[in-house]
């Protein structure tokens, strides 16, 4: 891992995880063209990155 990155562990509810899995697979949802190409974990990671970018 590069020196400018920090590894973080996030705990979410099963309900939230299942929702993320549905959204990650939904071509009409926020994942758009990437739908189906990422796991729920990857989808959540992207959401966090987007929310925290400066």
N, CA, C, O and CB atoms as a CASP TS submission, in Angstrom:
PFRMAT TS
TARGET T0000
AUTHOR 0000-0000-0000
METHOD Language model
MODEL 1
PARENT N/A
ATOM      1  N   UNK     1       0.852  -1.177   0.000  1.00  0.00           N
ATOM      2  CA  UNK     1       0.000   0.000   0.000  1.00  0.00           C
ATOM      3  C   UNK     1       0.898   1.241   0.000  1.00  0.00           C
ATOM      4  O   UNK     1       1.831   1.338   0.797  1.00  0.00           O
ATOM      5  CB  UNK     1      -0.970  -0.002   1.232  1.00  0.00           C
ATOM      6  N   UNK     2       0.612   2.180  -0.894  1.00  0.00           N
ATOM      7  CA  UNK     2       1.405   3.419  -0.935  1.00  0.00           C
ATOM      8  C   UNK     2       1.313   4.195   0.380  1.00  0.00           C
ATOM      9  O   UNK     2       0.352   4.050   1.135  1.00  0.00           O
ATOM     10  CB  UNK     2       0.937   4.308  -2.095  1.00  0.00           C
ATOM     11  N   UNK     3       2.315   5.010   0.636  1.00  0.00           N
ATOM     12  CA  UNK     3       2.363   5.804   1.870  1.00  0.00           C
ATOM     13  C   UNK     3       1.230   6.816   1.980  1.00  0.00           C
ATOM     14  O   UNK     3       0.913   7.272   3.078  1.00  0.00           O
ATOM     15  CB  UNK     3       3.680   6.527   1.958  1.00  0.00           C
ATOM     16  N   UNK     4       0.614   7.171   0.854  1.00  0.00           N
ATOM     17  CA  UNK     4      -0.444   8.181   0.897  1.00  0.00           C
ATOM     18  C   UNK     4      -1.843   7.559   1.028  1.00  0.00           C
ATOM     19  O   UNK     4      -2.848   8.245   0.840  1.00  0.00           O
ATOM     20  CB  UNK     4      -0.382   9.044  -0.356  1.00  0.00           C
ATOM     21  N   UNK     5      -1.903   6.257   1.351  1.00  0.00           N
ATOM     22  CA  UNK     5      -3.188   5.583   1.548  1.00  0.00           C
ATOM     23  C   UNK     5      -3.282   5.003   2.943  1.00  0.00           C
ATOM     24  O   UNK     5      -2.273   4.676   3.569  1.00  0.00           O
ATOM     25  CB  UNK     5      -3.384   4.479   0.508  1.00  0.00           C
ATOM     26  N   UNK     6      -4.509   4.880   3.420  1.00  0.00           N
ATOM     27  CA  UNK     6      -4.788   4.304   4.735  1.00  0.00           C
ATOM     28  C   UNK     6      -5.857   3.244   4.543  1.00  0.00           C
ATOM     29  O   UNK     6      -6.849   3.484   3.854  1.00  0.00           O
ATOM     30  CB  UNK     6      -5.245   5.401   5.774  1.00  0.00           C
ATOM     31  N   UNK     7      -5.672   2.079   5.140  1.00  0.00           N
ATOM     32  CA  UNK     7      -6.668   1.022   5.056  1.00  0.00           C
ATOM     33  C   UNK     7      -7.683   1.207   6.174  1.00  0.00           C
ATOM     34  O   UNK     7      -7.312   1.436   7.325  1.00  0.00           O
ATOM     35  CB  UNK     7      -6.007  -0.377   5.137  1.00  0.00           C
ATOM     36  N   UNK     8      -8.983   1.107   5.829  1.00  0.00           N
ATOM     37  CA  UNK     8     -10.062   1.334   6.777  1.00  0.00           C
ATOM     38  C   UNK     8     -11.014   0.145   6.733  1.00  0.00           C
ATOM     39  O   UNK     8     -11.292  -0.402   5.666  1.00  0.00           O
ATOM     40  CB  UNK     8     -10.810   2.658   6.465  1.00  0.00           C
ATOM     41  N   UNK     9     -11.505  -0.245   7.892  1.00  0.00           N
ATOM     42  CA  UNK     9     -12.522  -1.285   7.976  1.00  0.00           C
ATOM     43  C   UNK     9     -13.848  -0.620   8.322  1.00  0.00           C
ATOM     44  O   UNK     9     -13.926   0.169   9.264  1.00  0.00           O
ATOM     45  CB  UNK     9     -12.141  -2.376   9.034  1.00  0.00           C
ATOM     46  N   UNK    10     -14.891  -0.939   7.558  1.00  0.00           N
ATOM     47  CA  UNK    10     -16.215  -0.368   7.787  1.00  0.00           C
ATOM     48  C   UNK    10     -17.168  -1.502   8.133  1.00  0.00           C
ATOM     49  O   UNK    10     -17.181  -2.536   7.465  1.00  0.00           O
ATOM     50  CB  UNK    10     -16.718   0.430   6.539  1.00  0.00           C
ATOM     51  N   UNK    11     -17.956  -1.307   9.166  1.00  0.00           N
ATOM     52  CA  UNK    11     -18.968  -2.285   9.539  1.00  0.00           C
ATOM     53  C   UNK    11     -20.330  -1.692   9.233  1.00  0.00           C
ATOM     54  O   UNK    11     -20.666  -0.602   9.697  1.00  0.00           O
ATOM     55  CB  UNK    11     -18.851  -2.684  11.042  1.00  0.00           C
ATOM     56  N   UNK    12     -21.122  -2.431   8.437  1.00  0.00           N
ATOM     57  CA  UNK    12     -22.467  -1.977   8.099  1.00  0.00           C
ATOM     58  C   UNK    12     -23.452  -3.107   8.394  1.00  0.00           C
ATOM     59  O   UNK    12     -23.052  -4.254   8.595  1.00  0.00           O
ATOM     60  CB  UNK    12     -22.554  -1.534   6.602  1.00  0.00           C
ATOM     61  N   UNK    13     -24.711  -2.780   8.418  1.00  0.00           N
ATOM     62  CA  UNK    13     -25.737  -3.793   8.682  1.00  0.00           C
ATOM     63  C   UNK    13     -25.887  -4.717   7.469  1.00  0.00           C
ATOM     64  O   UNK    13     -25.513  -4.364   6.351  1.00  0.00           O
ATOM     65  CB  UNK    13     -27.096  -3.122   9.024  1.00  0.00           C
ATOM     66  N   UNK    14     -26.430  -5.881   7.710  1.00  0.00           N
ATOM     67  CA  UNK    14     -26.690  -6.814   6.616  1.00  0.00           C
ATOM     68  C   UNK    14     -27.650  -6.182   5.601  1.00  0.00           C
ATOM     69  O   UNK    14     -27.496  -6.356   4.392  1.00  0.00           O
ATOM     70  CB  UNK    14     -27.274  -8.143   7.161  1.00  0.00           C
ATOM     71  N   UNK    15     -28.643  -5.445   6.116  1.00  0.00           N
ATOM     72  CA  UNK    15     -29.620  -4.787   5.247  1.00  0.00           C
ATOM     73  C   UNK    15     -28.911  -3.795   4.310  1.00  0.00           C
ATOM     74  O   UNK    15     -29.202  -3.756   3.115  1.00  0.00           O
ATOM     75  CB  UNK    15     -30.703  -4.056   6.097  1.00  0.00           C
ATOM     76  N   UNK    16     -27.993  -3.006   4.847  1.00  0.00           N
ATOM     77  CA  UNK    16     -27.248  -2.039   4.037  1.00  0.00           C
ATOM     78  C   UNK    16     -26.364  -2.754   3.019  1.00  0.00           C
ATOM     79  O   UNK    16     -26.246  -2.304   1.880  1.00  0.00           O
ATOM     80  CB  UNK    16     -26.393  -1.127   4.935  1.00  0.00           C
ATOM     81  N   UNK    17     -25.743  -3.860   3.417  1.00  0.00           N
ATOM     82  CA  UNK    17     -24.896  -4.623   2.508  1.00  0.00           C
ATOM     83  C   UNK    17     -25.722  -5.206   1.369  1.00  0.00           C
ATOM     84  O   UNK    17     -25.310  -5.163   0.209  1.00  0.00           O
ATOM     85  CB  UNK    17     -24.165  -5.741   3.263  1.00  0.00           C
ATOM     86  N   UNK    18     -26.889  -5.752   1.702  1.00  0.00           N
ATOM     87  CA  UNK    18     -27.762  -6.318   0.675  1.00  0.00           C
ATOM     88  C   UNK    18     -28.244  -5.242  -0.290  1.00  0.00           C
ATOM     89  O   UNK    18     -28.373  -5.495  -1.488  1.00  0.00           O
ATOM     90  CB  UNK    18     -28.958  -7.019   1.319  1.00  0.00           C
ATOM     91  N   UNK    19     -28.509  -4.047   0.223  1.00  0.00           N
ATOM     92  CA  UNK    19     -28.909  -2.941  -0.644  1.00  0.00           C
ATOM     93  C   UNK    19     -27.758  -2.567  -1.584  1.00  0.00           C
ATOM     94  O   UNK    19     -27.974  -2.332  -2.773  1.00  0.00           O
ATOM     95  CB  UNK    19     -29.342  -1.714   0.200  1.00  0.00           C
ATOM     96  N   UNK    20     -26.543  -2.513  -1.050  1.00  0.00           N
ATOM     97  CA  UNK    20     -25.376  -2.201  -1.876  1.00  0.00           C
ATOM     98  C   UNK    20     -25.202  -3.250  -2.969  1.00  0.00           C
ATOM     99  O   UNK    20     -24.861  -2.912  -4.103  1.00  0.00           O
ATOM    100  CB  UNK    20     -24.103  -2.116  -1.010  1.00  0.00           C
ATOM    101  N   UNK    21     -25.431  -4.514  -2.640  1.00  0.00           N
ATOM    102  CA  UNK    21     -25.315  -5.588  -3.635  1.00  0.00           C
ATOM    103  C   UNK    21     -26.348  -5.395  -4.742  1.00  0.00           C
ATOM    104  O   UNK    21     -26.039  -5.574  -5.920  1.00  0.00           O
ATOM    105  CB  UNK    21     -25.494  -6.975  -2.968  1.00  0.00           C
ATOM    106  N   UNK    22     -27.571  -5.032  -4.366  1.00  0.00           N
ATOM    107  CA  UNK    22     -28.611  -4.785  -5.372  1.00  0.00           C
ATOM    108  C   UNK    22     -28.240  -3.591  -6.253  1.00  0.00           C
ATOM    109  O   UNK    22     -28.367  -3.656  -7.475  1.00  0.00           O
ATOM    110  CB  UNK    22     -29.974  -4.538  -4.691  1.00  0.00           C
ATOM    111  N   UNK    23     -27.783  -2.508  -5.634  1.00  0.00           N
ATOM    112  CA  UNK    23     -27.424  -1.312  -6.398  1.00  0.00           C
ATOM    113  C   UNK    23     -26.236  -1.568  -7.319  1.00  0.00           C
ATOM    114  O   UNK    23     -26.188  -1.043  -8.432  1.00  0.00           O
ATOM    115  CB  UNK    23     -27.107  -0.159  -5.454  1.00  0.00           C
ATOM    116  N   UNK    24     -25.283  -2.366  -6.863  1.00  0.00           N
ATOM    117  CA  UNK    24     -24.108  -2.682  -7.674  1.00  0.00           C
ATOM    118  C   UNK    24     -24.483  -3.466  -8.923  1.00  0.00           C
ATOM    119  O   UNK    24     -23.776  -3.409  -9.929  1.00  0.00           O
ATOM    120  CB  UNK    24     -23.098  -3.470  -6.854  1.00  0.00           C
ATOM    121  N   UNK    25     -25.593  -4.197  -8.863  1.00  0.00           N
ATOM    122  CA  UNK    25     -26.027  -5.023  -9.993  1.00  0.00           C
ATOM    123  C   UNK    25     -27.094  -4.350 -10.853  1.00  0.00           C
ATOM    124  O   UNK    25     -27.417  -4.856 -11.927  1.00  0.00           O
ATOM    125  CB  UNK    25     -26.552  -6.341  -9.487  1.00  0.00           C
ATOM    126  N   UNK    26     -27.642  -3.237 -10.411  1.00  0.00           N
ATOM    127  CA  UNK    26     -28.772  -2.595 -11.079  1.00  0.00           C
ATOM    128  C   UNK    26     -28.307  -1.662 -12.188  1.00  0.00           C
ATOM    129  O   UNK    26     -27.753  -0.596 -11.921  1.00  0.00           O
ATOM    130  CB  UNK    26     -29.613  -1.824 -10.071  1.00  0.00           C
ATOM    131  N   UNK    27     -28.533  -2.066 -13.424  1.00  0.00           N
ATOM    132  CA  UNK    27     -28.103  -1.248 -14.571  1.00  0.00           C
ATOM    133  C   UNK    27     -28.836   0.091 -14.627  1.00  0.00           C
ATOM    134  O   UNK    27     -28.324   1.045 -15.212  1.00  0.00           O
ATOM    135  CB  UNK    27     -28.331  -2.011 -15.877  1.00  0.00           C
ATOM    136  N   UNK    28     -30.005   0.176 -14.039  1.00  0.00           N
ATOM    137  CA  UNK    28     -30.761   1.432 -14.012  1.00  0.00           C
ATOM    138  C   UNK    28     -30.439   2.260 -12.768  1.00  0.00           C
ATOM    139  O   UNK    28     -30.977   3.353 -12.595  1.00  0.00           O
ATOM    140  CB  UNK    28     -32.261   1.145 -14.069  1.00  0.00           C
ATOM    141  N   UNK    29     -29.574   1.749 -11.911  1.00  0.00           N
ATOM    142  CA  UNK    29     -29.223   2.432 -10.668  1.00  0.00           C
ATOM    143  C   UNK    29     -27.967   3.263 -10.820  1.00  0.00           C
ATOM    144  O   UNK    29     -27.517   3.530 -11.934  1.00  0.00           O
ATOM    145  CB  UNK    29     -29.041   1.431  -9.551  1.00  0.00           C
ATOM    146  N   UNK    30     -27.400   3.672  -9.689  1.00  0.00           N
ATOM    147  CA  UNK    30     -26.232   4.557  -9.697  1.00  0.00           C
ATOM    148  C   UNK    30     -24.969   3.947 -10.297  1.00  0.00           C
ATOM    149  O   UNK    30     -24.077   4.678 -10.725  1.00  0.00           O
ATOM    150  CB  UNK    30     -25.940   4.986  -8.310  1.00  0.00           C
ATOM    151  N   UNK    31     -24.881   2.614 -10.336  1.00  0.00           N
ATOM    152  CA  UNK    31     -23.682   1.986 -10.897  1.00  0.00           C
ATOM    153  C   UNK    31     -23.627   2.127 -12.414  1.00  0.00           C
ATOM    154  O   UNK    31     -22.553   2.065 -13.014  1.00  0.00           O
ATOM    155  CB  UNK    31     -23.632   0.510 -10.515  1.00  0.00           C
ATOM    156  N   UNK    32     -24.791   2.317 -13.027  1.00  0.00           N
ATOM    157  CA  UNK    32     -24.852   2.541 -14.473  1.00  0.00           C
ATOM    158  C   UNK    32     -24.174   1.460 -15.284  1.00  0.00           C
ATOM    159  O   UNK    32     -24.464   0.276 -15.114  1.00  0.00           O
ATOM    160  CB  UNK    32     -24.237   3.853 -14.807  1.00  0.00           C
ATOM    161  N   UNK    33     -23.273   1.859 -16.166  1.00  0.00           N
ATOM    162  CA  UNK    33     -22.588   0.917 -17.048  1.00  0.00           C
ATOM    163  C   UNK    33     -21.698  -0.068 -16.298  1.00  0.00           C
ATOM    164  O   UNK    33     -21.356  -1.122 -16.833  1.00  0.00           O
ATOM    165  CB  UNK    33     -21.762   1.672 -18.051  1.00  0.00           C
ATOM    166  N   UNK    34     -21.326   0.260 -15.082  1.00  0.00           N
ATOM    167  CA  UNK    34     -20.475  -0.634 -14.293  1.00  0.00           C
ATOM    168  C   UNK    34     -21.272  -1.703 -13.550  1.00  0.00           C
ATOM    169  O   UNK    34     -20.695  -2.582 -12.910  1.00  0.00           O
ATOM    170  CB  UNK    34     -19.664   0.171 -13.300  1.00  0.00           C
ATOM    171  N   UNK    35     -22.585  -1.625 -13.636  1.00  0.00           N
ATOM    172  CA  UNK    35     -23.443  -2.578 -12.933  1.00  0.00           C
ATOM    173  C   UNK    35     -23.090  -4.002 -13.329  1.00  0.00           C
ATOM    174  O   UNK    35     -22.909  -4.313 -14.506  1.00  0.00           O
ATOM    175  CB  UNK    35     -24.924  -2.295 -13.227  1.00  0.00           C
ATOM    176  N   UNK    36     -22.998  -4.849 -12.331  1.00  0.00           N
ATOM    177  CA  UNK    36     -22.673  -6.247 -12.558  1.00  0.00           C
ATOM    178  C   UNK    36     -21.195  -6.534 -12.671  1.00  0.00           C
ATOM    179  O   UNK    36     -20.793  -7.697 -12.697  1.00  0.00           O
ATOM    180  CB  UNK    36     -23.341  -6.713 -13.775  1.00  0.00           C
ATOM    181  N   UNK    37     -20.378  -5.499 -12.738  1.00  0.00           N
ATOM    182  CA  UNK    37     -18.934  -5.716 -12.898  1.00  0.00           C
ATOM    183  C   UNK    37     -18.164  -5.546 -11.594  1.00  0.00           C
ATOM    184  O   UNK    37     -16.941  -5.680 -11.572  1.00  0.00           O
ATOM    185  CB  UNK    37     -18.380  -4.761 -13.935  1.00  0.00           C
ATOM    186  N   UNK    38     -18.881  -5.251 -10.500  1.00  0.00           N
ATOM    187  CA  UNK    38     -18.204  -5.098  -9.211  1.00  0.00           C
ATOM    188  C   UNK    38     -19.009  -5.766  -8.109  1.00  0.00           C
ATOM    189  O   UNK    38     -20.222  -5.948  -8.215  1.00  0.00           O
ATOM    190  CB  UNK    38     -17.985  -3.609  -8.883  1.00  0.00           C
ATOM    191  N   UNK    39     -18.300  -6.126  -7.053  1.00  0.00           N
ATOM    192  CA  UNK    39     -18.949  -6.732  -5.903  1.00  0.00           C
ATOM    193  C   UNK    39     -19.570  -5.638  -5.041  1.00  0.00           C
ATOM    194  O   UNK    39     -19.332  -4.449  -5.249  1.00  0.00           O
ATOM    195  CB  UNK    39     -17.943  -7.578  -5.082  1.00  0.00           C
ATOM    196  N   UNK    40     -20.365  -6.065  -4.077  1.00  0.00           N
ATOM    197  CA  UNK    40     -20.943  -5.099  -3.135  1.00  0.00           C
ATOM    198  C   UNK    40     -19.831  -4.358  -2.395  1.00  0.00           C
ATOM    199  O   UNK    40     -19.930  -3.153  -2.166  1.00  0.00           O
ATOM    200  CB  UNK    40     -21.880  -5.810  -2.124  1.00  0.00           C
ATOM    201  N   UNK    41     -18.779  -5.075  -2.025  1.00  0.00           N
ATOM    202  CA  UNK    41     -17.659  -4.447  -1.317  1.00  0.00           C
ATOM    203  C   UNK    41     -17.005  -3.369  -2.171  1.00  0.00           C
ATOM    204  O   UNK    41     -16.702  -2.281  -1.682  1.00  0.00           O
ATOM    205  CB  UNK    41     -16.618  -5.501  -0.917  1.00  0.00           C
ATOM    206  N   UNK    42     -16.789  -3.672  -3.443  1.00  0.00           N
ATOM    207  CA  UNK    42     -16.180  -2.694  -4.352  1.00  0.00           C
ATOM    208  C   UNK    42     -17.096  -1.489  -4.551  1.00  0.00           C
ATOM    209  O   UNK    42     -16.631  -0.352  -4.629  1.00  0.00           O
ATOM    210  CB  UNK    42     -15.862  -3.345  -5.712  1.00  0.00           C
ATOM    211  N   UNK    43     -18.387  -1.744  -4.631  1.00  0.00           N
ATOM    212  CA  UNK    43     -19.369  -0.664  -4.786  1.00  0.00           C
ATOM    213  C   UNK    43     -19.317   0.258  -3.568  1.00  0.00           C
ATOM    214  O   UNK    43     -19.280   1.479  -3.718  1.00  0.00           O
ATOM    215  CB  UNK    43     -20.804  -1.240  -4.973  1.00  0.00           C
ATOM    216  N   UNK    44     -19.313  -0.311  -2.378  1.00  0.00           N
ATOM    217  CA  UNK    44     -19.245   0.476  -1.139  1.00  0.00           C
ATOM    218  C   UNK    44     -17.943   1.275  -1.105  1.00  0.00           C
ATOM    219  O   UNK    44     -17.940   2.446  -0.725  1.00  0.00           O
ATOM    220  CB  UNK    44     -19.349  -0.447   0.111  1.00  0.00           C
ATOM    221  N   UNK    45     -16.847   0.645  -1.500  1.00  0.00           N
ATOM    222  CA  UNK    45     -15.551   1.331  -1.526  1.00  0.00           C
ATOM    223  C   UNK    45     -15.604   2.548  -2.441  1.00  0.00           C
ATOM    224  O   UNK    45     -15.086   3.608  -2.091  1.00  0.00           O
ATOM    225  CB  UNK    45     -14.439   0.371  -1.986  1.00  0.00           C
ATOM    226  N   UNK    46     -16.225   2.406  -3.610  1.00  0.00           N
ATOM    227  CA  UNK    46     -16.346   3.531  -4.536  1.00  0.00           C
ATOM    228  C   UNK    46     -17.211   4.641  -3.953  1.00  0.00           C
ATOM    229  O   UNK    46     -16.894   5.820  -4.106  1.00  0.00           O
ATOM    230  CB  UNK    46     -16.928   3.063  -5.866  1.00  0.00           C
ATOM    231  N   UNK    47     -18.312   4.267  -3.278  1.00  0.00           N
ATOM    232  CA  UNK    47     -19.162   5.279  -2.641  1.00  0.00           C
ATOM    233  C   UNK    47     -18.380   6.093  -1.615  1.00  0.00           C
ATOM    234  O   UNK    47     -18.505   7.316  -1.561  1.00  0.00           O
ATOM    235  CB  UNK    47     -20.371   4.615  -1.970  1.00  0.00           C
ATOM    236  N   UNK    48     -17.586   5.424  -0.814  1.00  0.00           N
ATOM    237  CA  UNK    48     -16.809   6.113   0.216  1.00  0.00           C
ATOM    238  C   UNK    48     -15.759   7.017  -0.441  1.00  0.00           C
ATOM    239  O   UNK    48     -15.573   8.158  -0.019  1.00  0.00           O
ATOM    240  CB  UNK    48     -16.129   5.088   1.168  1.00  0.00           C
ATOM    241  N   UNK    49     -15.085   6.517  -1.455  1.00  0.00           N
ATOM    242  CA  UNK    49     -14.086   7.342  -2.141  1.00  0.00           C
ATOM    243  C   UNK    49     -14.716   8.599  -2.731  1.00  0.00           C
ATOM    244  O   UNK    49     -14.176   9.697  -2.592  1.00  0.00           O
ATOM    245  CB  UNK    49     -13.399   6.536  -3.247  1.00  0.00           C
ATOM    246  N   UNK    50     -15.853   8.434  -3.385  1.00  0.00           N
ATOM    247  CA  UNK    50     -16.541   9.581  -3.997  1.00  0.00           C
ATOM    248  C   UNK    50     -16.962  10.589  -2.932  1.00  0.00           C
ATOM    249  O   UNK    50     -16.798  11.797  -3.107  1.00  0.00           O
ATOM    250  CB  UNK    50     -17.776   9.111  -4.797  1.00  0.00           C
ATOM    251  N   UNK    51     -17.503  10.083  -1.835  1.00  0.00           N
ATOM    252  CA  UNK    51     -18.006  10.974  -0.767  1.00  0.00           C
ATOM    253  C   UNK    51     -16.874  11.753  -0.102  1.00  0.00           C
ATOM    254  O   UNK    51     -17.099  12.854   0.400  1.00  0.00           O
ATOM    255  CB  UNK    51     -18.765  10.160   0.296  1.00  0.00           C
ATOM    256  N   UNK    52     -15.668  11.205  -0.089  1.00  0.00           N
ATOM    257  CA  UNK    52     -14.569  11.846   0.645  1.00  0.00           C
ATOM    258  C   UNK    52     -13.551  12.545  -0.234  1.00  0.00           C
ATOM    259  O   UNK    52     -12.610  13.146   0.283  1.00  0.00           O
ATOM    260  CB  UNK    52     -13.867  10.835   1.469  1.00  0.00           C
ATOM    261  N   UNK    53     -13.712  12.485  -1.544  1.00  0.00           N
ATOM    262  CA  UNK    53     -12.754  13.165  -2.420  1.00  0.00           C
ATOM    263  C   UNK    53     -12.821  14.667  -2.230  1.00  0.00           C
ATOM    264  O   UNK    53     -13.882  15.228  -1.955  1.00  0.00           O
ATOM    265  CB  UNK    53     -13.016  12.811  -3.887  1.00  0.00           C
ATOM    266  N   UNK    54     -11.688  15.301  -2.378  1.00  0.00           N
ATOM    267  CA  UNK    54     -11.658  16.755  -2.265  1.00  0.00           C
ATOM    268  C   UNK    54     -11.481  17.425  -3.589  1.00  0.00           C
ATOM    269  O   UNK    54     -11.436  18.653  -3.659  1.00  0.00           O
ATOM    270  CB  UNK    54     -10.570  17.184  -1.347  1.00  0.00           C
TER
END
